[in-house]
Each structure stands twice: as C-alpha cells, then as structure tokens.
Amino acid sequence: MSDDAVTEQLVRTYDHTDEVGRATVEVVASPYESDGRLHVPIELLTTGERTTMTFELPHAWTESYPLVRLLESVGYGPGGVEMLVGERFAVVRRGGELRPAFGSEQVPERDREDPLRETVARAGEYTAAVAVFTLVIVPGAIVAALSATMLFAAVLVTPGLVGSLAITAAMLVALVTRRWRPRDTLARAG
C-alpha cells in the first residue's frame, strides 16, 4: 500500500468514526427480504468494505427488535425501510459481524480513552491553529511592523481584515481553552 493510500485510509477512518469510537456505515442499496429476514446492503465508510446487515423481521413493533430500533434511530417508522438508502448510522462489531450501535452502547475497551488517539487529535488541532496563525496573524503583524499608518490605511480600505483577524484570534483562544475543534467545524460545513 502506497503512502498516499495509507493517508487516504487514515483520513477516511478519522472522518467516519464518531466521537465515542464507532465506525459509520451507509445504506447503499434498497433493503430486500429473503428467507423471512431483511437484508440491508451497507458500506463501512471507514474502509470502503461493502457487506449486508441482516435483521429478523419483527413480530411486534418493540425496541427488542434491532430493525425497529434502527428505523426509529434514523427517524422512520414501519414504512421507512424503503427510505433507508443513503442513511448513515454508527455500528459496532460483535462476533465479527457489524451491528447497529444504538445510543450510548459500550465502545470496546481498547477504543476508550486511548491516549495516543487523543494526542494525535490534539496535534492536528494545534497544527491547524499554527497554520491559521501563520497565514493570518503573521502577515498582519508584518504589516503593523512596517508602518502603523499603512495598517490604518489597510483597515480602512479592507474592512474584512479586521473581522478576519478578530475571528482568527477568537478561534485561537477557543482552541487553547478546548472549546473549538476544527473537525467539528469541518463536519458542519460539509
């Protein structure tokens, strides 16, 4: 596997793992019934692996049936099976099989509070802060050092500069105080 492929795989894994360490799947084709069971074609977004999840058809509409819980967790009722294509949800692996993760289901012990994972995530956040600092604050400081008059003129000519500098400063303060995470912002923007 090339370095680019490894990097792409790691980025996919990072982007499609939820905050408690569960992978995300997407329903990629219409579910179908066979042998009294519902088969739901999915793609594991962290790896690109395609497989099928199989559910027992419920005899009563209760949360004791995983299919009922899945439909309700993505906002559908009994008629929602046909609308599952494109839906995404978290999964856990049980006995080598992917199953939907509902609510605050336990994450495997090895995935909880992994100090290396947290360190890598924080390093990425600080790298983003340094990049923003380098691209926005440093040029602003250079302009200020060259001439206070030139800075004043630049602010008058480009009012957006003041807003950009203020937003960047607020982001840096929030990052340092752990109230802003770049990946959360990117997730909302995407």
N, CA and C atoms as a LAMMPS dump frame, in Angstrom:
ITEM: TIMESTEP
0
ITEM: NUMBER OF ATOMS
570
ITEM: BOX BOUNDS ff ff ff
-5.0000000000000000e+02 5.0000000000000000e+02
-5.0000000000000000e+02 5.0000000000000000e+02
-5.0000000000000000e+02 5.0000000000000000e+02
ITEM: ATOMS id mol type element x y z
1 1 1 N 0.857 -1.175 0
2 1 2 C 0 0 0
3 1 3 C 0.898 1.232 0
4 2 1 N 0.615 2.173 -0.903
5 2 2 C 1.438 3.381 -1.014
6 2 3 C 1.157 4.331 0.152
7 3 1 N 2.065 5.298 0.318
8 3 2 C 1.884 6.292 1.381
9 3 3 C 0.579 7.063 1.195
10 4 1 N 0.252 7.4 -0.065
11 4 2 C -0.989 8.129 -0.331
12 4 3 C -2.213 7.294 0.031
13 5 1 N -2.155 5.997 -0.27
14 5 2 C -3.278 5.115 0.054
15 5 3 C -3.442 4.984 1.564
16 6 1 N -2.321 4.899 2.277
17 6 2 C -2.383 4.815 3.739
18 6 3 C -2.985 6.097 4.302
19 7 1 N -2.514 7.231 3.798
20 7 2 C -3.038 8.526 4.261
21 7 3 C -4.53 8.628 3.977
22 8 1 N -4.948 8.231 2.768
23 8 2 C -6.367 8.281 2.423
24 8 3 C -7.191 7.388 3.351
25 9 1 N -6.673 6.199 3.647
26 9 2 C -7.371 5.273 4.55
27 9 3 C -7.504 5.882 5.945
28 10 1 N -6.428 6.491 6.443
29 10 2 C -6.468 7.097 7.777
30 10 3 C -7.443 8.266 7.826
31 11 1 N -7.475 9.068 6.77
32 11 2 C -8.41 10.198 6.724
33 11 3 C -9.849 9.685 6.708
34 12 1 N -10.119 8.651 5.908
35 12 2 C -11.48 8.063 5.885
36 12 3 C -11.865 7.561 7.273
37 13 1 N -10.936 6.877 7.922
38 13 2 C -11.216 6.342 9.254
39 13 3 C -11.508 7.481 10.221
40 14 1 N -10.706 8.53 10.184
41 14 2 C -10.898 9.687 11.07
42 14 3 C -12.244 10.364 10.798
43 15 1 N -12.552 10.582 9.515
44 15 2 C -13.777 11.296 9.148
45 15 3 C -15.046 10.52 9.48
46 16 1 N -14.978 9.197 9.465
47 16 2 C -16.189 8.397 9.625
48 16 3 C -16.199 7.588 10.916
49 17 1 N -15.506 8.073 11.932
50 17 2 C -15.566 7.492 13.266
51 17 3 C -16.24 8.514 14.161
52 18 1 N -17.261 8.092 14.908
53 18 2 C -17.968 9.064 15.746
54 18 3 C -17.165 9.382 17.013
55 19 1 N -17.71 10.288 17.819
56 19 2 C -16.99 10.795 18.996
57 19 3 C -16.706 9.749 20.057
58 20 1 N -17.399 8.62 20.016
59 20 2 C -17.128 7.569 21.004
60 20 3 C -16.403 6.374 20.397
61 21 1 N -15.905 6.517 19.162
62 21 2 C -15.072 5.485 18.566
63 21 3 C -15.8 4.424 17.765
64 22 1 N -16.991 4.746 17.28
65 22 2 C -17.736 3.781 16.479
66 22 3 C -17.653 4.167 15.005
67 23 1 N -17.485 3.17 14.151
68 23 2 C -17.443 3.402 12.708
69 23 3 C -18.842 3.737 12.196
70 24 1 N -18.898 4.38 11.018
71 24 2 C -20.167 4.747 10.4
72 24 3 C -20.354 3.934 9.126
73 25 1 N -21.595 3.497 8.893
74 25 2 C -21.944 2.819 7.651
75 25 3 C -23.002 3.635 6.928
76 26 1 N -23.121 3.369 5.62
77 26 2 C -24.172 3.996 4.82
78 26 3 C -24.914 2.892 4.076
79 27 1 N -26.233 2.997 4.057
80 27 2 C -27.043 2.049 3.296
81 27 3 C -26.879 2.417 1.825
82 28 1 N -26.385 1.455 1.004
83 28 2 C -26.019 1.757 -0.375
84 28 3 C -26.993 1.215 -1.422
85 29 1 N -27.944 0.402 -1.025
86 29 2 C -28.947 -0.12 -1.966
87 29 3 C -30.214 -0.448 -1.18
88 30 1 N -31.287 -0.645 -1.916
89 30 2 C -32.568 -0.928 -1.264
90 30 3 C -32.516 -2.24 -0.487
91 31 1 N -33.006 -2.224 0.741
92 31 2 C -33.096 -3.463 1.516
93 31 3 C -34.059 -4.432 0.818
94 32 1 N -33.816 -5.709 1.021
95 32 2 C -34.675 -6.722 0.419
96 32 3 C -34.933 -7.841 1.42
97 33 1 N -36.082 -8.502 1.237
98 33 2 C -36.478 -9.591 2.126
99 33 3 C -36.129 -10.919 1.466
100 34 1 N -35.575 -11.807 2.259
101 34 2 C -35.262 -13.153 1.798
102 34 3 C -35.23 -14.065 3.018
103 35 1 N -35.854 -15.232 2.901
104 35 2 C -35.874 -16.21 3.992
105 35 3 C -36.453 -15.641 5.286
106 36 1 N -37.426 -14.742 5.183
107 36 2 C -38.058 -14.183 6.37
108 36 3 C -37.179 -13.193 7.121
109 37 1 N -36.129 -12.719 6.475
110 37 2 C -35.221 -11.746 7.097
111 37 3 C -35.043 -10.566 6.148
112 38 1 N -34.735 -9.401 6.71
113 38 2 C -34.479 -8.221 5.894
114 38 3 C -32.968 -8.059 5.752
115 39 1 N -32.499 -7.929 4.512
116 39 2 C -31.074 -7.764 4.212
117 39 3 C -30.851 -6.318 3.775
118 40 1 N -29.928 -5.634 4.442
119 40 2 C -29.67 -4.219 4.188
120 40 3 C -28.228 -4.065 3.681
121 41 1 N -28.045 -3.756 2.373
122 41 2 C -26.697 -3.569 1.818
123 41 3 C -26.065 -2.281 2.358
124 42 1 N -24.851 -2.39 2.909
125 42 2 C -24.182 -1.24 3.518
126 42 3 C -22.739 -1.146 3.041
127 43 1 N -22.171 0.045 3.243
128 43 2 C -20.733 0.259 3.044
129 43 3 C -20.168 0.79 4.35
130 44 1 N -19.132 0.142 4.835
131 44 2 C -18.426 0.618 6.02
132 44 3 C -17.559 1.786 5.554
133 45 1 N -17.923 3.002 5.919
134 45 2 C -17.276 4.198 5.366
135 45 3 C -15.825 4.358 5.794
136 46 1 N -15.428 3.734 6.883
137 46 2 C -14.032 3.85 7.322
138 46 3 C -13.085 3.04 6.446
139 47 1 N -13.593 1.989 5.791
140 47 2 C -12.727 1.124 4.982
141 47 3 C -13.18 0.971 3.54
142 48 1 N -14.432 1.287 3.256
143 48 2 C -14.975 1.075 1.916
144 48 3 C -15.523 -0.334 1.725
145 49 1 N -15.437 -1.171 2.754
146 49 2 C -15.933 -2.554 2.678
147 49 3 C -17.448 -2.545 2.5
148 50 1 N -17.935 -3.354 1.554
149 50 2 C -19.378 -3.488 1.339
150 50 3 C -19.825 -4.852 1.831
151 51 1 N -20.92 -4.845 2.535
152 51 2 C -21.466 -6.087 3.084
153 51 3 C -22.963 -5.895 3.273
154 52 1 N -23.603 -6.874 3.862
155 52 2 C -25.049 -6.805 4.105
156 52 3 C -25.326 -7.085 5.576
157 53 1 N -26.13 -6.233 6.185
158 53 2 C -26.604 -6.494 7.544
159 53 3 C -27.939 -7.212 7.417
160 54 1 N -28.145 -8.209 8.252
161 54 2 C -29.376 -8.996 8.201
162 54 3 C -30.144 -8.814 9.505
163 55 1 N -31.441 -8.577 9.369
164 55 2 C -32.3 -8.351 10.532
165 55 3 C -33.473 -9.319 10.512
166 56 1 N -33.822 -9.789 11.691
167 56 2 C -35.03 -10.579 11.85
168 56 3 C -36.22 -9.63 11.697
169 57 1 N -37.214 -10.045 10.928
170 57 2 C -38.415 -9.22 10.799
171 57 3 C -39.19 -9.287 12.117
172 58 1 N -39.624 -8.138 12.624
173 58 2 C -40.287 -8.13 13.94
174 58 3 C -41.685 -8.742 13.905
175 59 1 N -42.024 -9.378 15
176 59 2 C -43.376 -9.925 15.17
177 59 3 C -44.252 -8.916 15.921
178 60 1 N -43.611 -7.925 16.538
179 60 2 C -44.304 -6.839 17.233
180 60 3 C -43.407 -5.602 17.108
181 61 1 N -44.014 -4.417 17.09
182 61 2 C -43.232 -3.182 16.945
183 61 3 C -42.707 -2.768 18.316
184 62 1 N -41.601 -3.41 18.722
185 62 2 C -40.987 -3.087 20.005
186 62 3 C -39.489 -2.911 19.793
187 63 1 N -38.884 -2.201 20.724
188 63 2 C -37.447 -1.942 20.629
189 63 3 C -36.596 -3.17 20.909
190 64 1 N -37.22 -4.277 21.221
191 64 2 C -36.446 -5.508 21.41
192 64 3 C -35.946 -6.044 20.063
193 65 1 N -36.496 -5.546 18.972
194 65 2 C -36.049 -5.93 17.634
195 65 3 C -35.073 -4.879 17.097
196 66 1 N -33.863 -5.282 16.725
197 66 2 C -32.879 -4.32 16.205
198 66 3 C -33.366 -3.546 14.98
199 67 1 N -34.175 -4.161 14.109
200 67 2 C -34.681 -3.442 12.939
201 67 3 C -35.574 -2.276 13.363
202 68 1 N -36.425 -2.496 14.351
203 68 2 C -37.295 -1.424 14.862
204 68 3 C -36.426 -0.303 15.433
205 69 1 N -35.432 -0.665 16.222
206 69 2 C -34.548 0.351 16.813
207 69 3 C -33.8 1.129 15.739
208 70 1 N -33.333 0.424 14.684
209 70 2 C -32.619 1.1 13.597
210 70 3 C -33.53 2.095 12.893
211 71 1 N -34.707 1.65 12.495
212 71 2 C -35.638 2.547 11.793
213 71 3 C -35.968 3.771 12.636
214 72 1 N -36.245 3.567 13.906
215 72 2 C -36.578 4.698 14.771
216 72 3 C -35.372 5.596 15.023
217 73 1 N -34.167 5.019 15.066
218 73 2 C -32.976 5.838 15.322
219 73 3 C -32.667 6.781 14.172
220 74 1 N -33.081 6.441 12.939
221 74 2 C -32.857 7.334 11.8
222 74 3 C -34.122 8.12 11.444
223 75 1 N -35.15 8.031 12.306
224 75 2 C -36.325 8.881 12.169
225 75 3 C -37.459 8.312 11.335
226 76 1 N -37.49 6.999 11.137
227 76 2 C -38.548 6.391 10.345
228 76 3 C -39.403 5.461 11.194
229 77 1 N -40.575 5.17 10.659
230 77 2 C -41.469 4.19 11.259
231 77 3 C -41.486 2.945 10.391
232 78 1 N -42.578 2.176 10.454
233 78 2 C -42.658 0.917 9.722
234 78 3 C -42.498 1.071 8.201
235 79 1 N -42.933 2.172 7.637
236 79 2 C -42.808 2.383 6.187
237 79 3 C -41.449 2.914 5.766
238 80 1 N -40.54 3.051 6.691
239 80 2 C -39.253 3.67 6.393
240 80 3 C -38.212 2.774 5.769
241 81 1 N -38.468 1.483 5.66
242 81 2 C -37.472 0.565 5.09
243 81 3 C -37.086 1.012 3.686
244 82 1 N -38.073 1.431 2.901
245 82 2 C -37.817 1.848 1.523
246 82 3 C -36.976 3.122 1.446
247 83 1 N -36.938 3.899 2.527
248 83 2 C -36.214 5.173 2.515
249 83 3 C -34.836 5.085 3.161
250 84 1 N -34.375 3.9 3.508
251 84 2 C -33.088 3.757 4.19
252 84 3 C -31.882 4.06 3.303
253 85 1 N -32.016 3.936 1.98
254 85 2 C -30.876 4.157 1.092
255 85 3 C -30.321 5.568 1.32
256 86 1 N -29.023 5.643 1.577
257 86 2 C -28.363 6.922 1.832
258 86 3 C -28.257 7.263 3.307
259 87 1 N -28.997 6.558 4.156
260 87 2 C -28.931 6.824 5.597
261 87 3 C -27.603 6.31 6.156
262 88 1 N -27.097 7.023 7.146
263 88 2 C -25.861 6.641 7.824
264 88 3 C -26.146 6.421 9.299
265 89 1 N -25.428 5.45 9.887
266 89 2 C -25.563 5.19 11.317
267 89 3 C -24.305 4.511 11.822
268 90 1 N -24.098 4.634 13.134
269 90 2 C -22.915 4.047 13.766
270 90 3 C -23.117 2.549 13.933
271 91 1 N -21.988 1.826 13.887
272 91 2 C -22.02 0.375 14.074
273 91 3 C -20.941 -0.06 15.052
274 92 1 N -21.147 -1.237 15.605
275 92 2 C -20.136 -1.907 16.424
276 92 3 C -19.977 -3.303 15.843
277 93 1 N -18.824 -3.901 16.105
278 93 2 C -18.573 -5.253 15.611
279 93 3 C -18.78 -6.225 16.766
280 94 1 N -19.687 -7.172 16.555
281 94 2 C -19.961 -8.198 17.569
282 94 3 C -19.768 -9.559 16.934
283 95 1 N -18.841 -10.329 17.485
284 95 2 C -18.595 -11.664 16.948
285 95 3 C -18.207 -11.628 15.484
286 96 1 N -17.468 -10.604 15.065
287 96 2 C -17.043 -10.475 13.684
288 96 3 C -18.102 -9.907 12.759
289 97 1 N -19.282 -9.588 13.292
290 97 2 C -20.392 -9.095 12.486
291 97 3 C -20.711 -7.648 12.858
292 98 1 N -20.964 -6.814 11.851
293 98 2 C -21.344 -5.425 12.111
294 98 3 C -22.808 -5.374 12.531
295 99 1 N -23.079 -4.629 13.6
296 99 2 C -24.44 -4.434 14.095
297 99 3 C -24.629 -2.951 14.389
298 100 1 N -25.859 -2.431 14.245
299 100 2 C -26.097 -1.015 14.559
300 100 3 C -25.768 -0.72 16.029
301 101 1 N -25.181 0.437 16.258
302 101 2 C -24.903 0.886 17.63
303 101 3 C -25.993 1.878 18.003
304 102 1 N -26.679 1.603 19.068
305 102 2 C -27.78 2.46 19.469
306 102 3 C -27.412 3.25 20.704
307 103 1 N -27.652 4.563 20.657
308 103 2 C -27.434 5.417 21.823
309 103 3 C -26.018 5.344 22.344
310 104 1 N -25.894 5.103 23.623
311 104 2 C -24.585 5.122 24.274
312 104 3 C -24.047 3.715 24.483
313 105 1 N -24.25 2.845 23.467
314 105 2 C -23.738 1.482 23.583
315 105 3 C -22.254 1.498 23.884
316 106 1 N -21.836 0.504 24.623
317 106 2 C -20.442 0.438 25.043
318 106 3 C -19.505 0.337 23.847
319 107 1 N -18.433 1.076 23.933
320 107 2 C -17.357 1.021 22.959
321 107 3 C -16.357 0.015 23.503
322 108 1 N -15.756 -0.806 22.64
323 108 2 C -14.768 -1.751 23.147
324 108 3 C -13.709 -1.076 23.998
325 109 1 N -13.26 -1.751 25.031
326 109 2 C -12.307 -1.195 25.993
327 109 3 C -11.093 -0.59 25.31
328 110 1 N -10.608 -1.238 24.265
329 110 2 C -9.399 -0.756 23.6
330 110 3 C -9.619 0.603 22.926
331 111 1 N -10.871 0.958 22.614
332 111 2 C -11.149 2.228 21.949
333 111 3 C -11.441 3.363 22.917
334 112 1 N -11.656 3.056 24.182
335 112 2 C -11.996 4.087 25.15
336 112 3 C -10.75 4.796 25.645
337 113 1 N -10.812 6.108 25.676
338 113 2 C -9.767 6.942 26.251
339 113 3 C -8.365 6.504 25.829
340 114 1 N -8.188 6.304 24.541
341 114 2 C -6.883 5.943 24.008
342 114 3 C -6.009 7.193 24.005
343 115 1 N -4.949 7.235 24.844
344 115 2 C -4.139 8.448 24.931
345 115 3 C -3.466 8.794 23.608
346 116 1 N -3.065 7.814 22.83
347 116 2 C -2.421 8.107 21.553
348 116 3 C -3.403 8.759 20.599
349 117 1 N -4.64 8.229 20.542
350 117 2 C -5.659 8.819 19.664
351 117 3 C -5.916 10.277 20.053
352 118 1 N -6.037 10.532 21.361
353 118 2 C -6.278 11.901 21.834
354 118 3 C -5.091 12.803 21.506
355 119 1 N -3.885 12.296 21.669
356 119 2 C -2.689 13.078 21.372
357 119 3 C -2.628 13.436 19.897
358 120 1 N -2.913 12.467 19.028
359 120 2 C -2.893 12.72 17.591
360 120 3 C -3.968 13.74 17.222
361 121 1 N -5.155 13.607 17.81
362 121 2 C -6.236 14.561 17.529
363 121 3 C -5.847 15.967 17.971
364 122 1 N -5.281 16.088 19.177
365 122 2 C -4.86 17.407 19.666
366 122 3 C -3.739 17.977 18.806
367 123 1 N -2.813 17.121 18.349
368 123 2 C -1.715 17.588 17.492
369 123 3 C -2.279 18.169 16.202
370 124 1 N -3.304 17.516 15.647
371 124 2 C -3.942 18.028 14.442
372 124 3 C -4.596 19.369 14.678
373 125 1 N -5.231 19.537 15.836
374 125 2 C -5.875 20.805 16.161
375 125 3 C -4.839 21.923 16.303
376 126 1 N -3.732 21.613 16.981
377 126 2 C -2.696 22.624 17.143
378 126 3 C -2.027 22.953 15.814
379 127 1 N -1.881 21.958 14.937
380 127 2 C -1.32 22.21 13.613
381 127 3 C -2.219 23.165 12.848
382 128 1 N -3.529 22.958 12.933
383 128 2 C -4.476 23.861 12.272
384 128 3 C -4.352 25.273 12.847
385 129 1 N -4.195 25.379 14.153
386 129 2 C -4.065 26.697 14.783
387 129 3 C -2.784 27.388 14.331
388 130 1 N -1.699 26.64 14.26
389 130 2 C -0.425 27.221 13.811
390 130 3 C -0.533 27.673 12.361
391 131 1 N -1.206 26.865 11.524
392 131 2 C -1.374 27.243 10.122
393 131 3 C -2.186 28.528 10.003
394 132 1 N -3.284 28.61 10.755
395 132 2 C -4.105 29.829 10.73
396 132 3 C -3.293 31.011 11.229
397 133 1 N -2.548 30.801 12.306
398 133 2 C -1.715 31.866 12.856
399 133 3 C -0.706 32.345 11.812
400 134 1 N -0.055 31.383 11.156
401 134 2 C 0.97 31.723 10.177
402 134 3 C 0.38 32.453 8.975
403 135 1 N -0.793 32.016 8.541
404 135 2 C -1.374 32.598 7.336
405 135 3 C -2.107 33.921 7.568
406 136 1 N -2.55 34.167 8.789
407 136 2 C -3.343 35.373 9.024
408 136 3 C -2.644 36.349 9.976
409 137 1 N -2.258 35.878 11.14
410 137 2 C -1.711 36.769 12.158
411 137 3 C -0.32 37.282 11.78
412 138 1 N 0.548 36.403 11.319
413 138 2 C 1.919 36.82 10.989
414 138 3 C 1.918 37.896 9.908
415 139 1 N 1.199 37.715 8.785
416 139 2 C 1.174 38.81 7.801
417 139 3 C 0.624 40.108 8.395
418 140 1 N -0.377 39.991 9.264
419 140 2 C -0.906 41.194 9.914
420 140 3 C 0.139 41.873 10.781
421 141 1 N 0.918 41.073 11.503
422 141 2 C 1.974 41.632 12.345
423 141 3 C 3.056 42.29 11.505
424 142 1 N 3.367 41.685 10.372
425 142 2 C 4.385 42.274 9.485
426 142 3 C 3.907 43.619 8.957
427 143 1 N 2.644 43.663 8.55
428 143 2 C 2.093 44.933 8.061
429 143 3 C 2.142 45.981 9.169
430 144 1 N 1.794 45.571 10.396
431 144 2 C 1.819 46.514 11.515
432 144 3 C 3.236 46.983 11.8
433 145 1 N 4.187 46.087 11.696
434 145 2 C 5.577 46.457 11.957
435 145 3 C 6.098 47.415 10.902
436 146 1 N 5.673 47.27 9.668
437 146 2 C 6.16 48.141 8.603
438 146 3 C 5.728 49.59 8.833
439 147 1 N 4.488 49.733 9.182
440 147 2 C 4.033 51.109 9.389
441 147 3 C 2.641 51.106 9.986
442 148 1 N 2.481 51.814 11.09
443 148 2 C 1.169 51.924 11.722
444 148 3 C 0.208 52.634 10.775
445 149 1 N 0.714 53.573 10.015
446 149 2 C -0.115 54.306 9.064
447 149 3 C -0.606 53.38 7.96
448 150 1 N 0.285 52.503 7.478
449 150 2 C -0.108 51.567 6.421
450 150 3 C -1.182 50.611 6.935
451 151 1 N -1.06 50.175 8.184
452 151 2 C -2.054 49.276 8.759
453 151 3 C -3.397 49.982 8.858
454 152 1 N -3.366 51.235 9.335
455 152 2 C -4.59 52.005 9.446
456 152 3 C -5.236 52.151 8.074
457 153 1 N -4.435 52.43 7.062
458 153 2 C -4.954 52.569 5.703
459 153 3 C -5.515 51.232 5.209
460 154 1 N -4.819 50.122 5.514
461 154 2 C -5.29 48.808 5.085
462 154 3 C -6.632 48.475 5.731
463 155 1 N -6.786 48.84 6.995
464 155 2 C -8.042 48.586 7.687
465 155 3 C -9.162 49.415 7.065
466 156 1 N -8.854 50.655 6.718
467 156 2 C -9.864 51.499 6.093
468 156 3 C -10.244 50.979 4.712
469 157 1 N -9.25 50.504 3.971
470 157 2 C -9.504 50.042 2.609
471 157 3 C -10.178 48.661 2.607
472 158 1 N -9.759 47.782 3.527
473 158 2 C -10.316 46.426 3.568
474 158 3 C -10.919 46.141 4.937
475 159 1 N -12.167 46.493 5.144
476 159 2 C -12.799 46.273 6.443
477 159 3 C -12.865 44.785 6.825
478 160 1 N -12.822 43.908 5.847
479 160 2 C -12.857 42.483 6.14
480 160 3 C -11.638 42.004 6.897
481 161 1 N -10.522 42.74 6.816
482 161 2 C -9.292 42.341 7.506
483 161 3 C -9.499 42.335 9.014
484 162 1 N -10.187 43.334 9.531
485 162 2 C -10.427 43.413 10.964
486 162 3 C -11.263 42.22 11.414
487 163 1 N -12.318 41.915 10.674
488 163 2 C -13.169 40.774 11.02
489 163 3 C -12.396 39.464 10.97
490 164 1 N -11.581 39.279 9.945
491 164 2 C -10.79 38.05 9.821
492 164 3 C -9.826 37.899 10.984
493 165 1 N -9.155 39.003 11.335
494 165 2 C -8.212 38.946 12.446
495 165 3 C -8.94 38.665 13.762
496 166 1 N -10.091 39.252 13.96
497 166 2 C -10.851 39.028 15.194
498 166 3 C -11.351 37.588 15.275
499 167 1 N -11.839 37.052 14.166
500 167 2 C -12.315 35.666 14.15
501 167 3 C -11.169 34.711 14.414
502 168 1 N -10.024 34.963 13.787
503 168 2 C -8.859 34.097 13.99
504 168 3 C -8.407 34.132 15.445
505 169 1 N -8.365 35.306 16.025
506 169 2 C -7.964 35.419 17.424
507 169 3 C -8.95 34.672 18.321
508 170 1 N -10.243 34.793 18.031
509 170 2 C -11.254 34.085 18.828
510 170 3 C -11.11 32.577 18.676
511 171 1 N -10.798 32.108 17.456
512 171 2 C -10.6 30.677 17.229
513 171 3 C -9.4 30.165 18.014
514 172 1 N -8.319 30.945 18.034
515 172 2 C -7.129 30.524 18.774
516 172 3 C -7.41 30.451 20.266
517 173 1 N -8.13 31.434 20.791
518 173 2 C -8.481 31.414 22.215
519 173 3 C -9.367 30.206 22.515
520 174 1 N -10.37 29.947 21.655
521 174 2 C -11.265 28.807 21.864
522 174 3 C -10.505 27.491 21.765
523 175 1 N -9.551 27.414 20.832
524 175 2 C -8.767 26.192 20.688
525 175 3 C -7.93 25.93 21.929
526 176 1 N -7.282 26.958 22.429
527 176 2 C -6.442 26.807 23.607
528 176 3 C -7.278 26.434 24.825
529 177 1 N -8.473 26.963 24.914
530 177 2 C -9.342 26.641 26.057
531 177 3 C -10.206 25.405 25.792
532 178 1 N -9.952 24.704 24.658
533 178 2 C -10.629 23.454 24.281
534 178 3 C -12.132 23.632 24.048
535 179 1 N -12.516 24.753 23.517
536 179 2 C -13.935 24.964 23.226
537 179 3 C -14.216 24.921 21.73
538 180 1 N -13.199 24.734 20.908
539 180 2 C -13.386 24.663 19.466
540 180 3 C -12.546 23.525 18.938
541 181 1 N -13.13 22.708 18.052
542 181 2 C -12.397 21.605 17.442
543 181 3 C -12.543 21.735 15.935
544 182 1 N -11.449 21.875 15.205
545 182 2 C -11.524 22.081 13.764
546 182 3 C -12.355 21.029 13.048
547 183 1 N -12.293 19.75 13.45
548 183 2 C -13.048 18.728 12.722
549 183 3 C -14.547 18.906 12.911
550 184 1 N -14.994 19.465 14.065
551 184 2 C -16.418 19.726 14.261
552 184 3 C -16.886 20.803 13.291
553 185 1 N -16.054 21.827 13.077
554 185 2 C -16.391 22.896 12.154
555 185 3 C -16.465 22.359 10.75
556 186 1 N -15.505 21.51 10.351
557 186 2 C -15.496 20.938 9.016
558 186 3 C -16.701 20.038 8.805
559 187 1 N -17.116 19.291 9.819
560 187 2 C -18.26 18.393 9.693
561 187 3 C -19.527 19.193 9.437
562 188 1 N -19.674 20.323 10.123
563 188 2 C -20.85 21.148 9.913
564 188 3 C -20.824 21.806 8.535
565 189 1 N -19.635 22.207 8.064
566 189 2 C -19.512 22.873 6.789
567 189 3 C -19.76 21.905 5.63
568 190 1 N -19.429 20.606 5.809
569 190 2 C -19.547 19.601 4.718
570 190 3 C -20.884 19.098 4.633
